[in-house]
Amino acid sequence: MPRGFLVLVVCLVAGSGLVACAELSDWMRPHTYGPSFDYIPDDRVDSVMWQMARDVKRIDALTHDPVGITPAQRDEIARLLVIMDDAAKRLGTEGVRTNHPLIDDHREAFRADLAAAQRGVMAQPPNYTLAENVAVACMRCHEHGTR
């Protein structure tokens, strides 16, 4: 039997073993964590964080427009705050622990900050102070050098 063929067979067997392990861990996860625990994959956390970083950057640009904030920009800021809150919901349910304890510790305060910013933006006259400081709310977790 040619040596190259043997190497290929070993690689295929090892690769299929890795795939089987990944599938096994996905199958076992619901059976190993209790009902009051929500496993959140790291790739979901990364995706949500990148989305929120993009939205914070856009809110920052809109609230610091040197010309002032137009009604259309106000609506955009409000829309982005709602999108960020929806994204934060994908990081776990209130009162349910996840595999990301730092997120668990700060998620509800962050969502409360977003809700307060939304109320300020929609007030008459609008108050953008809390929306301007949404990035500060992000720092509660990120100042610790985490994700």
C-alpha positions, -999 to 999 in steps of 0.1 A, spaced: 0 0 0 15 34 -9 26 56 20 6 86 7 -26 66 7 -20 55 43 -14 91 53 -46 102 36 -66 75 54 -52 85 88 -60 121 81 -96 113 71 -101 91 101 -87 118 124 -108 145 107 -140 125 110 -132 119 147 -129 157 152 -163 162 135 -178 135 156 -165 151 188 -179 185 178 -213 169 170 -212 149 203 -205 181 223 -235 198 206 -257 168 214 -245 166 250 -247 203 259 -285 203 266 -281 172 287 -251 186 308 -264 220 316 -294 226 338 -326 243 327 -316 275 345 -284 277 324 -281 290 289 -250 280 269 -241 309 245 -215 299 219 -185 323 217 -191 330 180 -226 344 189 -210 366 216 -184 378 191 -211 385 164 -233 405 188 -203 424 202 -192 434 167 -227 445 158 -230 466 189 -196 482 184 -207 492 149 -239 507 162 -221 525 191 -198 540 166 -227 552 144 -245 566 174 -214 585 184 -210 600 150 -247 610 149 -247 626 183 -215 645 176 -226 660 143 -213 696 143 -243 708 124 -267 694 150 -291 664 151 -319 664 126 -352 646 132 -341 619 108 -308 615 127 -328 613 160 -349 585 145 -318 567 134 -303 570 169 -335 556 184 -336 527 159 -299 518 167 -307 518 204 -335 493 198 -313 472 176 -286 472 203 -312 461 229 -324 433 207 -287 422 202 -282 423 240 -312 399 244 -293 374 223 -267 373 251 -290 356 275 -323 358 293 -327 379 324 -322 359 356 -306 329 337 -269 323 341 -248 317 310 -213 305 304 -203 342 302 -204 354 338 -191 389 331 -219 394 305 -244 380 331 -232 405 357 -236 435 334 -262 426 308 -293 440 326 -276 473 336 -265 477 300 -300 471 288 -314 496 314 -289 521 300 -301 515 265 -337 519 276 -329 552 294 -311 564 263 -341 555 242 -364 575 265 -341 605 263 -339 604 225 -377 602 222 -384 629 248 -397 663 238 -373 680 235 -349 652 229 -321 646 253 -291 629 238 -268 628 268 -274 591 276 -272 581 239 -239 599 237 -227 579 267 -237 544 254 -201 537 247 -194 543 284 -219 516 293 -199 492 271 -168 499 291 -183 483 323 -172 450 308 -145 460 284 -124 479 309 -115 446 325 -97 435 293 -124 410 284 -140 403 250 
